[in-house]
Amino acid sequence: MLHDRVLVRQDTTEGERRSGGGILIPATAAVGRRLAWAEVVAVGQNVRTVEPGDRVLYDPEDRAEVEVRGTAYVLMRERDLHAVAADRFEGSEDSTGLYL
């Protein structure tokens, strides 16, 4: 990985899901613009806030997909990440485990 690039593997949350009220939403339902979670696989040498293994929140509309050895990944810049969920943030006082 070069510079400020982050390589992530998308969470596979395809299929039916439930709303907060318990309503079943089919996989074919149209969903508005929504952010997605992914796991960081590799980072460039200039990336400062994430490490491999972290979960990140990003906009699926702004992505560049790449396939490596039969596995699909998303390549993006560090500045395109919206949030980071990592265990290393949980040790600090008043921490939710999310870095926004």
N, C-alpha and C positions, 0 to 999 in steps of 0.2 A: 504494500500500500504506500502511496506517495502523499506527501504534504498533509493536508487537513481532511483527507478522505476517510470515510467510515464504511466498512462492509458489514451488512446486517443480513440475518436470515429471518424472513417473515414468520410470524406466528400463524399457524394454520388453524384459524377459527372459522373455517367454512362450514356451512350447514345451518341447521336451525339453532336459534338462541331464544332466551327468555328475557322479557322486559323486567324492569324493577317490580312491576305489579304482578308478575307471573304469567303474562300473556305470551303464548308461543308465537314467535315470528319466523316464518318459513325462510329458507335460504334464497328463494326467488324474489323476496320482497325488495322493492327499491329502497335504498337507504341513501339519505343525503350525504353531503360531504362529511366525512368523519376521519379522525386520526387513527393510526394503527400502531400496535406494539410490535417490536422485533428484538432479536437478540444480536448483540454485537459479536462479530466473528473476528474481525481484524481492524486495526487502526493504523493510520499513517504516523510518521514521526513527529508531526506538529500538532497532533490531537492532544488536548489538555484535560478534557472533562470526562471522557469515557474510556473504559478498558474492555478488552474482550471478556464476554460473559455478562456484561451489563444488559439490562432491558431498556430500550429507548422508545420514545413516542415520536412519530414522524407523520408527515402528510403523504399518503400514498399517491397523490396526484403529482407530486414533485419528485419523481424517482427515475433512476436509470437501472434497469434490470440487466443482470449478467448471469450466465450459466457457467459454473465451474465444476467439472467432473460429474455432470448430470444433476447438480443441485442448483436451484435458482436462488440468487442473492440480489440484494438491492445495494447500489453504490451511491453514496451521497456525501455532501460536505458536512463537517461538524456543525456549522451554523444553521443547517436545515433541521436539526434535532430540536424538538420542543421540550422534552423532559427526559430525565435519566432516573431509573429505579435500580438501586444497587445496595447490597448489604453493607458496604463500607460507609454509607451515609447514616446508618442506623445507630452508630456509636455516639454521635454528637447529641448534645442536649436539645430537647424539643424537636427531634427529627422525625419525619414521616417516612424516611427511606427514599423520598423523591427529591431530586435536584431540579428545580425549574428555573 
